[in-house]
Amino acid sequence: MFETITDFFGGLFDGPTWASAATSAVCASLGALLLARFLGWRRISWSEVYNGPINSKVGPGMWEVHWEGRAIRYGSLVMLEVRNSGVQTLEPEHFAAPLTFTFAGKKVVHYKVRDAKQP
């Protein structure tokens, strides 16, 4: 049938083919290491889970929202999901400034940050 492995693969294992395959593998590995080192692969992404009014209509079943003893008439609730979408772990020293979000035309009166691991 086949006398050598070269016969089986049809000459795939000749010298120039091995040299080009080894060169390609080394270049790809070095490229991946450089990307990991200099780009860091640290990414933060977020998505808006909910953004809507919570007491724009008065009636049964609607929320009554108060802040510092005053009723909030046109309140809204925003839920954001913030996650590490990169490859590497994020640590506090990786941030030059605090992570902030801006809501145009709205005043934030209260917020809560929850870890996904919390119940």
Legacy VTK file of the C-alpha trace (Angstrom):
# vtk DataFile Version 3.0
C-alpha trace
ASCII
DATASET POLYDATA
POINTS 119 float
0.000 0.000 0.000
2.178 2.929 1.279
5.846 2.242 1.900
6.624 5.477 3.734
4.665 8.182 5.463
5.758 10.564 2.705
3.916 8.404 0.213
0.807 8.563 2.407
0.787 12.374 2.640
1.896 12.878 -0.943
5.150 14.724 -0.324
3.828 16.987 2.431
6.863 16.318 4.590
9.546 17.661 2.264
12.023 20.270 3.529
10.491 23.544 2.172
7.020 22.641 3.409
8.272 21.976 6.945
10.303 25.197 6.938
7.327 27.324 5.881
5.001 25.609 8.382
7.469 26.128 11.241
8.037 29.777 10.253
4.287 30.408 10.134
3.761 28.813 13.547
6.565 30.834 15.153
5.313 34.107 13.614
1.727 33.461 14.733
2.867 32.652 18.270
5.032 35.760 18.508
2.188 37.884 17.138
-0.230 36.547 19.752
2.267 37.162 22.564
2.905 40.729 21.402
-0.823 41.437 21.184
-1.364 40.053 24.671
1.529 42.076 26.059
0.947 45.443 24.420
-2.815 45.520 23.853
-3.556 43.786 27.125
-6.867 42.298 26.019
-8.619 44.108 28.845
-12.048 45.214 27.731
-15.092 46.531 29.534
-18.469 46.332 27.877
-21.920 47.240 29.082
-25.478 46.844 27.970
-28.685 48.542 28.967
-30.912 45.952 30.615
-33.767 48.341 31.401
-34.368 52.054 30.937
-37.885 53.279 31.458
-40.262 55.312 33.578
-41.394 53.899 36.886
-44.045 56.358 37.991
-45.124 58.438 35.007
-48.774 57.397 35.480
-50.611 57.683 38.738
-52.869 54.799 39.587
-53.109 51.447 41.274
-50.080 49.233 40.879
-47.697 52.088 40.103
-44.640 52.779 42.189
-44.470 55.731 44.500
-40.866 56.933 44.480
-39.466 59.255 47.152
-36.013 60.731 47.601
-35.010 62.582 50.773
-38.659 62.801 51.766
-39.835 64.335 48.493
-41.956 62.521 45.939
-40.250 62.014 42.591
-42.905 62.699 40.011
-41.290 61.559 36.780
-38.790 58.996 37.938
-37.109 56.376 35.847
-35.100 53.265 36.462
-31.962 52.324 34.544
-30.285 48.946 34.897
-26.875 48.515 33.314
-24.916 45.301 33.029
-21.170 45.975 33.110
-18.831 43.097 32.411
-15.244 42.221 31.641
-15.428 41.133 28.009
-11.673 40.822 27.675
-9.321 37.953 28.234
-7.393 39.254 31.243
-8.589 40.015 34.743
-9.339 43.649 35.574
-7.843 45.096 38.748
-8.372 48.550 40.338
-4.870 49.651 39.300
-5.825 49.209 35.624
-8.135 52.258 35.786
-6.779 55.790 35.395
-10.163 57.255 36.429
-13.354 55.853 37.943
-15.817 54.196 35.582
-18.704 56.622 35.054
-21.932 56.738 33.051
-23.811 59.844 31.962
-27.560 60.056 31.420
-28.430 63.129 29.348
-31.301 65.159 30.751
-31.525 63.108 33.949
-30.340 63.616 37.486
-29.130 60.505 39.287
-30.385 60.572 42.863
-29.398 57.057 43.908
-27.484 54.115 42.556
-26.478 50.657 43.674
-23.624 48.518 42.410
-24.020 44.764 42.744
-21.523 42.054 42.035
-22.838 39.233 39.874
-21.707 36.777 42.548
-23.903 38.391 45.208
-27.304 36.781 45.851
LINES 1 120
119 0 1 2 3 4 5 6 7 8 9 10 11 12 13 14 15 16 17 18 19 20 21 22 23 24 25 26 27 28 29 30 31 32 33 34 35 36 37 38 39 40 41 42 43 44 45 46 47 48 49 50 51 52 53 54 55 56 57 58 59 60 61 62 63 64 65 66 67 68 69 70 71 72 73 74 75 76 77 78 79 80 81 82 83 84 85 86 87 88 89 90 91 92 93 94 95 96 97 98 99 100 101 102 103 104 105 106 107 108 109 110 111 112 113 114 115 116 117 118
